[in-house]
Every structure is written in structure tokens, then in C-alpha cells.
């Protein structure tokens, strides 16, 4: 499995970068990971393919449990 992780931010704080690196290390057991830093959401929409599973991770939106996330990935 291939994981392309996109970030929409001009600058990330160090604690976020540390958390991202830890998450990336955990994902590498399941497949290849690649991180992408974008400046706005318009760039993101041009990068995503129609057959991709898209998960938005944000501090301002609704959350889901790990179990629900796993169900989305497996379906």
C-alpha cells in the first residue's frame, strides 16, 4: 500500500513535525509513505486521484474513532 500524506500549511510547528514523523514511522510497516507540503486546498484537489481514499486531518473538524477509520480503510 502507498500512503501519500498532504499537509496544507506554510509552516508547521516543531511538535507537529515530530508527531508527523512518528506517524510516518508507524505507517512504513504497512507500505511506502511520502509527505507533501502544500500551500492551499486548491493545490490539494489537483493532486488527489478519484480512486484515492481521502482523509482530512484537521484541528477544526469532526473527529472519528480509530475503529471507524479502520473500517473505512478496509471497505
C-alpha positions as CSV (number, residue, x, y, z in Angstrom):
1,X,0.0,0.0,0.0
2,X,1.2,3.5,-0.7
3,X,0.4,6.4,1.6
4,X,0.7,10.0,0.2
5,X,0.2,12.4,3.1
6,X,-0.5,16.0,2.2
7,X,-0.2,19.0,4.6
8,X,-1.8,22.3,3.9
9,X,0.3,24.8,5.8
10,X,3.0,27.3,5.0
11,X,4.9,26.5,8.2
12,X,4.4,23.6,10.7
13,X,5.4,23.9,14.4
14,X,8.1,21.6,15.6
15,X,5.7,19.5,17.8
16,X,3.5,18.8,14.7
17,X,6.6,17.8,12.7
18,X,7.6,15.4,15.4
19,X,4.2,13.9,15.5
20,X,4.1,13.6,11.8
21,X,7.5,11.8,11.7
22,X,6.3,9.4,14.4
23,X,3.1,8.7,12.4
24,X,5.2,8.2,9.2
25,X,7.4,5.7,11.0
26,X,4.4,3.7,12.1
27,X,2.9,3.6,8.6
28,X,6.1,2.4,7.0
29,X,5.4,-1.1,8.3
30,X,2.3,-1.2,6.1
31,X,3.6,0.4,2.9
32,X,5.5,3.2,1.4
33,X,4.9,6.7,2.7
34,X,5.5,10.1,1.1
35,X,4.9,13.5,2.7
36,X,3.8,16.6,0.6
37,X,3.6,20.1,1.9
38,X,1.0,22.3,0.0
39,X,0.2,26.0,0.4
40,X,-3.6,25.8,-0.1
41,X,-6.6,23.5,-0.6
42,X,-6.8,24.2,-4.3
43,X,-3.4,22.5,-4.8
44,X,-4.7,19.5,-2.8
45,X,-7.7,19.0,-5.1
46,X,-5.4,18.9,-8.2
47,X,-3.1,16.3,-6.6
48,X,-5.8,13.7,-5.5
49,X,-6.9,11.0,-7.8
50,X,-10.5,9.9,-8.0
51,X,-9.8,6.4,-6.7
52,X,-7.9,7.5,-3.6
53,X,-9.1,7.2,-0.1
54,X,-9.1,10.7,1.2
55,X,-8.9,11.5,4.9
56,X,-8.8,15.1,6.1
57,X,-6.9,15.6,9.4
58,X,-7.7,18.9,10.9
59,X,-8.0,20.6,14.3
60,X,-11.3,22.2,13.4
61,X,-13.5,19.4,12.0
62,X,-15.5,16.4,13.3
63,X,-13.4,13.5,14.7
64,X,-13.8,9.7,14.2
65,X,-12.6,6.8,16.3
66,X,-9.7,4.6,15.3
67,X,-12.1,1.8,14.8
68,X,-14.3,3.8,12.3
69,X,-11.1,4.9,10.5
70,X,-10.0,1.2,10.2
71,X,-13.5,0.3,8.9
72,X,-13.2,3.0,6.2
73,X,-9.8,1.7,5.1
74,X,-10.9,-1.9,4.9
75,X,-14.1,-1.3,3.0
